[in-house]
Amino acid sequence: MLSVEQFITLGAILFCIGLYGALTKRNIIIVLVSVELMLNAVNINLLAFSRFGLMPSMNGQIFTLFAMTIAAAEVAVGLAILISLYRNRNTSDVRDQDLMKW
């Protein structure tokens, strides 16, 4: 059986990989995938603490389900914005997306 330390380690590794991808990559799609990886790492930690906490309960699982719902909505909005920016700029490079600047 897996211990809570293994789940936390897995969550930390996934979060670090996602953070690295979000901070270093220039493609917007890769940045969105990296953010999703970080959210999944948080979900793993929520489930681990829900299962192995001092008082195991369903609260962590409910929060995880809520976070997955918010992540799905975030992906839909992010991809809609990405498609709109790509149609206007013909690039998906993060550095070229400065439409909000004066």
C-alpha positions in Angstrom: 0.0 0.0 0.0 1.2 3.5 -0.8 1.9 5.9 2.0 1.1 9.6 2.2 4.7 10.5 1.6 4.7 8.9 -1.8 1.6 10.8 -2.8 3.0 14.1 -1.6 6.3 13.4 -3.4 4.4 12.6 -6.6 2.4 15.8 -6.3 5.5 17.9 -5.6 7.3 16.4 -8.7 4.3 17.0 -10.9 3.9 20.5 -9.6 7.6 21.3 -10.2 7.4 19.9 -13.8 4.3 22.0 -14.4 5.9 25.1 -12.9 9.0 24.7 -15.0 6.8 24.3 -18.2 4.7 27.4 -17.3 7.7 29.6 -16.7 10.1 28.6 -19.4 8.0 27.6 -22.5 6.9 30.1 -25.1 4.0 28.2 -26.7 0.7 29.1 -25.1 -0.6 25.5 -25.5 2.3 24.2 -23.5 1.8 26.8 -20.8 -1.9 25.8 -20.5 -0.9 22.1 -20.3 1.6 23.0 -17.6 -1.0 24.8 -15.6 -3.3 21.8 -15.8 -0.4 19.6 -14.6 0.0 21.8 -11.6 -3.7 21.6 -10.9 -3.6 17.8 -11.1 -0.7 17.8 -8.6 -2.8 19.8 -6.2 -5.7 17.4 -6.7 -3.4 14.4 -5.9 -2.3 16.1 -2.6 -6.0 16.9 -1.7 -6.9 13.3 -2.2 -3.9 12.1 -0.2 -4.7 14.3 2.7 -8.3 13.3 2.5 -7.4 9.6 2.6 -4.5 9.7 5.1 -5.4 12.7 7.3 -6.1 12.7 11.0 -9.8 12.4 10.3 -10.4 10.8 6.9 -13.4 12.3 5.2 -14.9 13.0 1.8 -14.0 16.7 2.0 -10.8 16.4 0.0 -12.6 14.4 -2.7 -15.3 17.0 -3.0 -12.8 19.8 -3.3 -10.9 17.7 -5.9 -14.1 17.3 -7.9 -14.8 21.0 -7.7 -11.2 21.8 -8.7 -11.5 19.5 -11.7 -14.7 21.2 -12.8 -13.0 24.6 -12.5 -10.0 23.3 -14.5 -12.3 22.1 -17.3 -13.9 25.5 -17.5 -10.5 27.2 -17.4 -9.3 25.0 -20.4 -12.4 25.9 -22.4 -12.0 29.7 -21.8 -8.2 29.5 -22.3 -8.5 27.7 -25.6 -11.2 30.1 -26.8 -8.8 33.0 -26.0 -6.0 31.2 -27.7 -7.9 30.6 -30.9 -9.0 34.3 -31.0 -5.4 35.5 -30.4 -4.1 33.1 -33.0 -6.5 34.3 -35.6 -5.5 37.9 -35.0 -1.7 37.4 -34.6 -1.0 34.2 -36.5 1.3 33.0 -33.7 1.0 31.2 -30.4 4.2 32.6 -28.9 3.6 34.1 -25.5 6.0 37.0 -26.0 4.0 38.2 -29.1 0.7 38.3 -27.3 0.6 41.9 -26.1 -2.9 43.0 -27.2 -3.7 44.4 -23.8 -0.7 46.8 -23.7 -1.2 50.5 -24.4 
